[in-house]
């Protein structure tokens, strides 16, 4: 039993956060903060309000969706840095919902493409095998304990 404890504890200590997860999370945090600041500073910009007027949703509702979306992204990214596995699911689910809302309401569908591609790349990093092992350390530790030393 003593050997099992050392291997189990040692494996949890060795398993470090993948660089792709750290970079993705910090990218999301910085991007969300910049988007929130930009939305606040540009809330009375006539050019921004004119471009938002072409959408199917009123400008105030678009701002509310933007603030809500960036808030979810910010909280999910911070939780992912703290190894909260459910945060990946929240980010993925809200990203899909947000993309569908954008595709349904934005007049120029090509404007949605850069954000969607970024979302897909970040999800690919967050759901890679190394990331999966990091977000579920017990499974990784149990698998390591079952292999012969």
C-alpha positions, -999 to +999 in steps of 0.1 A: +000+000+000+029+024+007+043+019-028+008+026-043+006+059-023+040+071-035+032+063-071-002+079-069+011+111-052+042+112-073+022+110-105-001+139-095+030+160-088+046+153-121+015+161-142+019+197-152-005+221-170+000+218-207+014+249-224-015+249-249-040+252-220-021+280-204-018+300-236-054+294-246-067+304-212-046+336-210-056+344-246-093+341-235-087+362-204-069+390-222-094+389-251-124+391-228-110+420-208-101+439-240-136+432-255-153+444-223-132+476-222-138+482-259-175+477-255-175+502-226-155+528-244-174+524-276-209+524-262-217+559-276-196+557-308-219+567-337-200+544-362-204+514-339-241+521-333-247+525-370-231+491-377-251+475-349-283+490-363-280+467-394-284+436-372-316+418-364-313+425-327-314+460-311-281+475-301-288+473-264-295+436-266-263+431-286-243+449-259-260+427-232-251+396-251-216+408-256-211+415-219-227+382-209-206+363-234-173+379-224-182+373-187-188+336-193-155+334-213-136+352-185-150+331-157-145+298-177-109+307-186-101+315-149-117+282-138-098+263-165-065+276-151-076+262-118-082+228-133-120+229-132-131+204-158-166+217-162-153+250-173-143+235-206-178+223-212-193+257-203-170+274-227-177+249-255-215+250-250-217+288-248-194+291-278-217+270-299-248+289-287-230+322-294-220+311-329-256+301-337-269+334-324-243+353-345-251+333-377-288+339-372-285+377-366-254+391-383-261+404-419-226+395-432-220+358-423-183+361-432-178+384-402-185+354-380-157+332-395-126+346-377-142+342-343-155+307-351-121+296-363-105+309-332-131+291-311-125+258-329-087+261-325-090+269-288-114+239-283-090+217-301-063+227-276-086+223-246-097+189-257-063+175-268-051+142-251-026+161-229-053+185-218-078+157-211-051+140-189-045+173-170-082+180-164-088+145-151-058+137-129-074+108-111-079+089-143-044+096-154-030+087-119-050+054-118-038+045-153-002+052-144-005+031-112-017+001-132+013+000-155+043-021-143+072-001-129 
